[in-house]
Amino acid sequence: MFFSRRHFLQVAGTGLLLPTRLLRAQQAPAAAPHQPVHGLTGRSKVALIHGANRRKNAYDALVAIDDQILPKLQGRKYVVIKPNNVSTVNPLAATNVDALRGILDYLAPRFRGPVVIAESSAGETLEGFENFGYTRLVPEYRAQKVSLVDLNREARYETIPLIDYDLHVVPVRLAARLLDPAAFVICSAILKTHNAVVVTLSVKNMVLGAPLHSAPGESPKWNHKRKYHTGIRQTHYNMLLTAQRMQPNWGVALIDGFEGMEGNGPSSGTPVASRIAIASTDFIAADRVALETMGVNANWVGYLQYCGQVGLGQYDLSKIDVAGASIAAVRKPYRLHADIERELQWMGPMDDLPPRLGDRYEVPAKIFG
């Protein structure tokens, strides 16, 4: 499916500030338009908790899939909690400390530690840890040996190949700690809209939190997160490549939607009181359910479509078992980014290159019988 400018405006209405027609289109059920390459045949379980306490919601969501988490947690030497700190100054754009408390409450009787809260923020990571109250968790959870790590300062990495705007191979450094097979990785994400890929949930938190940039004071400065923002199609594909490398080490996703962000996310949007938490050991399934709660058409999110196509998780809603609240009971349509029309252009034909080369030199097939 491709939205031309005329089609999009017919769907979206005359403006994005009052997108009632767009929201109706988002909510309309639709099958995934792309055929699976290695799609999953089994079912996935996702917990969906609705309640009046953020910390308890996070805890209850994890407890609801305890049977899924414990087998993966067993034998790991330490836990890594990866928050979302795209901003180090805006609390609405960052993982709330009470969501982290809910995760640590869950771990307390099940894993004695150590627990590392690790992030590679787009800005100064340690500034975000201080501003958002993460530093208070160290004495609060002393028995679990909680520590805070700036992945940019730690500077341990593994290199993977991506593509640039010209479709040439470029190297990118990913934080080694997030790829450590000894670590049980917990993604602590948020319900948010996004300015390039429609939404940012658990998968986006992991794959764009892993690329590193130069530490404070390091010279020359460099930033491998920028290598993902190379084009409307290339970004989605690079996220798939990164997810393929990271997915074997993903433990559990916890998406805090107690207060989500709509509009000009991921850092400048406005709050939505969804009052939910979502958890799953299948990150793709967790994000699929999250899209439903936000009223976002699942066909529109390229990187999640790709992840589902290659079998990194279950993207077929009919094959996801939701425990807890019903999706219909908690759904609140989110206003998307003002640039949504351009974001959806990844779905259309790539007109800037000739579709075929060498046709005039081809030998007719009939010559070969």
Number of C-alpha atoms within 10 A of each C-alpha: 11 13 17 14 12 9 10 16 16 13 18 21 15 14 12 19 12 12 17 17 16 23 22 15 16 23 18 11 11 11 11 18 11 12 12 15 11 12 17 18 11 9 15 24 20 28 24 28 28 23 16 11 14 24 22 21 26 33 23 25 28 30 17 19 18 15 10 19 17 13 9 15 19 11 11 14 15 19 22 25 25 25 28 28 28 23 21 22 18 14 15 21 25 21 23 24 20 19 27 24 20 21 24 23 18 19 19 13 9 13 18 14 19 15 25 21 23 25 28 29 27 20 16 19 24 19 13 22 24 13 13 19 12 20 17 12 19 17 12 12 17 12 13 19 16 20 18 19 17 17 26 24 17 15 17 13 19 15 13 15 14 21 19 18 15 9 11 9 12 12 14 22 19 29 23 18 21 27 20 14 15 15 22 25 27 23 25 27 28 31 32 31 29 26 21 20 23 24 27 25 28 31 26 21 20 29 23 24 24 29 28 28 24 15 20 12 7 10 8 6 10 12 14 17 20 14 19 22 16 16 16 19 20 21 23 23 20 22 22 25 19 21 22 15 13 19 19 11 17 22 23 25 30 31 28 32 28 26 21 24 28 24 24 19 24 25 23 18 21 18 16 20 11 23 18 27 30 32 34 28 25 25 29 26 30 30 30 26 25 30 25 21 25 28 22 27 22 27 18 23 21 23 23 29 23 22 27 26 21 17 17 23 25 28 28 22 17 10 15 19 14 21 17 15 14 14 19 10 9 17 17 17 21 24 25 27 24 16 15 22 17 14 20 22 17 20 17 12 11 11 7 6 8 7 8 6 9 6 7 6 7 8 9 8 7 6 6 6 5
